[in-house]
Amino acid sequence: MERHIHLSAVIPDSLAGERLDRALAILFSEHSRTRLQDWIRRGHVRINETVIDRRHRVSGGERVDINTVMAVQDRWAPEAIPLQILYEDDALLIVNKEAGIIVHPGAGNPQHTLLNALLHHEPALDIVPRAGIVHRLDKDTSGLMVVARTPRSHTRLVEQLRSRAIKREYQAVVRGVFTAGGRIDQPIGRHPLKRTRMAVVERGRTAVTHYRVLKKFRAHTLVQVMLETGRTHQIRVHMAYLGHPVVGDPVYGHRSRVTSGGGAELRSLLGSFPRQALHACAITLNHPLSGKALCVTSPLPEDMQSLIDALEIDAGERN
């Protein structure tokens, strides 16, 4: 089964001098360079209405149109998994992901993911790269994710993500008491010894996190976190780097270490908290069709709110 694909964009001046296939790989990064080269070779790519060889170098300002067909991705099966959709229109969805849901099928997790749920909710997403998923959240991080409903929306949202125009805001409960907010500018890459983990490493990729204190407790802090970049496990790694790991983080937070003091009930709650206390609470972007600013928010889930309530009681803020 095949479906028609139409992509269009204006080549920015910043790409002037680049070969056509390289420029397209930057503009339409959701498609592989090999696929784009094939489309050029087959005459499915036009620059200012003219078919051009892939070795042609662009000048900037040209209009590129791609009209082609693509086989439906049938390796992922739709599954009737409930979705909490907070915003929906013809271009995109914004879903509130529950903790415990994996975003995308992978080795050892071929099904029961957000992607499978999206394909059940809207079968037409089978033609959009990764069923429209633009960015990810860790399995045990809850909160907002944006999903493109069309290839064109996907392209524009991916570009916004790359240019850091999509603003993502999180709330996290971390160990220890921050004195004030700040900015973390530390590169993140694979841990040199534990390859399944990420770490602050000298030759890692640039990673910038902003945070501010929302509330201080006796031995913990509720922080608001804003991502400037989007590296794997970025918030969890940066918080641990500062010595304030996210409560419940099984990888970077030393789950077995529970702050001394406080009541037995609180210590038990902290020691058994089932996941990292991290929630993507707000997302702001420019609508891929209208260009207007769109902001969607999500309240803290019940497990994190209960944790905060217990910390407030421990701090003597509630009777």
C-alpha positions as a printed Julia matrix, in Angstrom:
319×3 Matrix{Float64}:
  0.0    0.0     0.0
  1.27   3.47   -0.9
  0.28   7.01   -0.05
  1.09  10.32   -1.66
  3.67  12.54    0.0
  3.95  16.28   -0.58
  6.67  18.29    1.15
  7.55  21.9     0.48
  9.85  24.53    1.94
 11.92  27.55    1.08
 15.64  26.86    1.25
 17.12  29.24    3.84
 20.06  31.44    2.97
 22.08  29.62    5.61
 22.2   26.59    3.27
 23.55  28.53    0.29
 26.3   26.55   -1.42
 25.14  23.17   -0.12
 24.52  20.32   -2.52
 20.8   19.72   -3.08
 20.67  16.31   -1.38
 22.51  17.64    1.66
 20.21  20.67    1.88
 17.13  18.45    1.7
 18.53  16.17    4.41
 18.71  19.21    6.68
 15.29  20.56    5.73
 13.48  17.21    5.87
 15.47  15.4     8.52
 12.65  12.96    9.19
 13.55  11.31    5.87
 16.88   9.57    5.31
 19.38  11.07    2.89
 19.25   7.85    0.86
 15.49   8.2     0.46
 15.8   11.85   -0.53
 18.49  11.02   -3.1
 16.19   8.38   -4.57
 13.37  10.89   -4.88
 15.72  13.35   -6.61
 16.94  10.63   -8.99
 13.36   9.68   -9.85
 12.46  13.3   -10.65
 10.12  13.73   -7.69
 11.95  16.81   -6.4
 11.58  20.21   -8.04
 13.41  23.45   -7.32
 11.39  26.46   -8.5
  9.3   24.01  -10.59
 12.4   22.51  -12.25
 13.79  19.0   -11.83
 17.4   19.3   -10.62
 20.29  16.86  -10.23
 21.22  15.99   -6.65
 24.69  17.51   -7.12
 23.2   20.92   -7.88
 24.24  23.48   -5.28
 21.47  25.63   -3.85
 21.64  29.4    -3.56
 19.09  30.03   -0.83
 15.6   31.41   -1.34
 14.49  28.71   -3.79
 11.26  26.84   -3.26
 11.58  23.08   -3.05
  8.62  20.77   -3.66
  8.65  17.01   -3.26
  5.77  15.0    -4.68
  6.17  11.27   -4.35
  4.65   8.12   -2.89
  5.8    6.14    0.1
  4.92   2.69    1.31
  2.9    2.57    4.5
  4.91   1.52    7.53
  3.16  -1.68    8.52
  5.69  -3.08   10.97
  3.97  -1.42   13.93
  0.55  -2.7    14.95
 -2.21  -0.41   16.24
 -3.22  -1.13   19.84
 -6.25   0.06   21.79
 -4.29   1.83   24.51
 -6.07   4.83   26.1
 -4.69   8.25   25.2
 -5.21  11.48   27.09
 -5.36  14.11   24.36
 -5.27  17.69   25.64
 -5.23  19.43   22.25
 -6.11  18.29   18.75
 -6.56  19.91   15.34
 -5.85  19.04   11.71
 -2.09  19.55   12.11
 -1.15  18.08   15.45
 -2.04  16.39   18.72
 -0.71  17.13   22.17
 -0.98  14.11   24.43
 -0.43  13.74   28.15
  1.68  10.6    28.51
  1.33   8.51   31.64
  4.41   7.29   33.47
  5.28   3.72   32.55
  4.45   4.07   28.84
  7.32   3.65   26.4
  7.17   6.13   23.53
  8.48   4.06   20.62
  8.93   0.33   19.93
 12.48  -0.9    20.24
 14.59  -3.89   21.14
 12.77  -5.79   23.87
  9.7   -3.53   23.6
  8.04  -4.29   20.25
  4.55  -3.24   21.34
  2.39  -1.57   24.03
  3.93   1.83   23.27
  2.61   5.33   22.67
  3.26   4.83   18.95
  1.0    1.76   18.89
 -1.69   3.74   20.69
 -1.41   6.62   18.2
 -1.83   4.29   15.23
 -5.02   2.93   16.78
 -6.33   6.43   17.47
 -5.54   7.6    13.93
 -4.54   4.98   11.33
 -3.5    7.72    8.86
 -0.45   8.35   11.04
  1.14   5.28    9.48
  2.48   7.51    6.68
  4.0   10.1     9.03
  7.54   9.37   10.27
  7.38   7.58   13.63
  3.6    7.98   13.58
  4.06  11.72   14.07
  6.17  11.56   17.21
  8.42  14.63   17.21
 10.27  14.19   20.51
 10.42  11.7    23.34
  9.95  11.34   27.05
 11.57   8.62   29.12
  9.33   5.68   29.97
  8.83   6.8    33.57
  8.57  10.53   32.88
  4.99  11.73   32.56
  3.6   14.7    30.7
  3.13  16.49   27.41
  4.26  15.37   23.99
  3.52  16.9    20.59
  2.54  14.62   17.71
  2.33  15.72   14.06
 -0.7   14.53   12.11
  0.78  15.09    8.64
  4.25  14.85    7.06
  4.24  18.6     6.47
  3.46  19.35   10.11
  6.11  16.84   11.14
  8.74  18.61    9.04
  7.88  22.01   10.47
  7.73  20.8    14.06
 11.05  18.96   13.73
 12.58  22.19   12.41
 11.17  24.11   15.38
 12.65  21.54   17.71
 16.02  21.79   15.99
 15.99  25.6    16.15
 14.91  25.47   19.82
 11.64  27.27   19.06
  9.64  24.63   20.96
  9.78  25.45   24.68
  9.38  22.58   27.12
  8.84  23.07   30.81
  9.04  20.41   33.5
  8.55  20.1    37.23
 10.72  17.79   39.29
 11.16  16.9    42.95
 14.87  16.61   43.68
 16.89  15.59   46.7
 18.47  18.33   48.76
 17.61  22.01   49.04
 18.56  24.38   46.26
 19.43  27.88   47.44
 18.44  29.46   44.12
 17.81  28.7    40.48
 20.44  28.65   37.79
 21.7   27.47   34.43
 23.55  24.23   33.7
 25.75  24.22   30.61
 27.49  20.85   30.64
 27.94  18.48   27.67
 26.2   15.1    27.81
 27.31  11.86   26.18
 27.52   8.14   26.84
 28.96   7.16   30.19
 32.54   6.01   29.51
 32.09   2.78   31.48
 28.33   2.18   31.77
 27.25   2.43   28.16
 23.52   2.24   28.89
 23.77   5.48   30.88
 24.41   9.08   29.96
 26.79  11.38   31.82
 28.41  14.8    31.78
 31.48  14.14   29.65
 34.01  16.5    28.12
 33.38  15.41   24.53
 29.62  15.11   24.86
 27.02  17.13   22.97
 26.11  20.6    24.14
 23.36  20.46   26.78
 21.81  23.48   28.49
 19.21  23.31   31.27
 17.61  26.21   33.14
 15.96  25.71   36.51
 14.3   27.76   39.22
 13.08  26.95   42.7
  9.33  26.62   43.1
  9.27  25.36   46.68
 11.76  24.3    49.32
 11.08  21.52   51.79
 13.11  20.25   54.7
 15.41  18.09   52.58
 13.99  18.36   49.04
 13.12  20.98   46.44
 10.37  21.31   43.85
 11.98  22.85   40.77
 10.77  24.13   37.45
 13.07  23.07   34.62
 13.29  24.5    31.12
 15.23  22.72   28.38
 17.29  24.71   25.9
 18.53  21.49   24.28
 17.06  17.99   24.28
 19.67  15.36   25.06
 18.84  11.88   26.29
 18.08  11.93   30.06
 19.2   15.58   30.12
 17.3   16.75   33.21
 18.09  13.6    35.17
 21.79  13.77   34.32
 22.14  17.49   35.0
 20.31  17.34   38.32
 22.47  14.41   39.44
 25.57  16.32   38.28
 24.64  19.14   40.67
 24.2   16.64   43.5
 20.41  16.99   43.48
 19.14  13.86   41.69
 15.46  13.49   40.89
 13.56  11.59   43.57
 12.89   8.0    42.53
 15.37   7.99   39.65
 16.58   4.36   39.47
 19.57   5.17   37.25
 20.98   8.51   38.41
 19.33   8.93   41.79
 20.58   6.03   43.95
 17.03   4.94   44.77
 18.18   3.06   47.89
 19.54   6.24   49.45
 16.73   7.96   51.32
 17.26  11.22   53.18
 17.42  10.64   56.92
 14.95  12.32   59.21
 11.25  12.83   58.71
  8.52  10.41   59.6
  8.49   6.74   58.78
  5.63   7.27   56.33
  7.59   9.85   54.35
 10.74   7.73   54.32
  8.71   4.8    53.05
  7.12   6.95   50.33
 10.49   8.28   49.21
 12.07   4.85   49.21
  9.27   3.25   47.23
  8.4    6.06   44.83
  7.97   4.02   41.63
  9.59   6.31   39.09
 11.54   9.54   38.68
  9.45  12.43   40.02
  9.58  14.32   36.73
  6.63  15.7    34.75
  6.52  17.62   31.46
  3.99  20.23   32.51
  3.95  22.77   29.65
  4.84  22.99   25.98
  4.85  26.1    23.8
  5.31  26.09   20.02
  4.38  27.94   16.87
  1.48  26.2    15.16
  2.9   24.48   12.06
  0.13  25.86    9.82
 -0.98  29.2    11.27
  2.32  30.17   12.9
  0.44  31.34   15.99
  1.83  30.56   19.43
  0.25  27.53   21.08
  0.76  26.7    24.75
 -0.67  23.64   26.48
 -0.25  22.82   30.18
 -0.76  19.7    32.26
 -1.22  19.53   36.05
  1.0   17.32   38.16
 -0.1   13.68   38.19
 -1.52  12.2    41.37
  1.65  10.39   42.44
  3.81  13.52   42.32
  1.15  15.65   43.99
  0.88  13.12   46.83
  4.66  13.22   47.22
  4.62  17.01   47.44
  1.77  16.9    49.97
  3.83  14.55   52.16
  6.89  16.8    51.88
  4.8   19.8    52.93
  3.53  17.92   55.97
  7.12  16.94   56.82
  8.16  20.58   56.54
  5.4   21.6    58.94
  3.43  23.48   56.32
  0.29  21.41   56.89
 -1.42  20.13   59.98
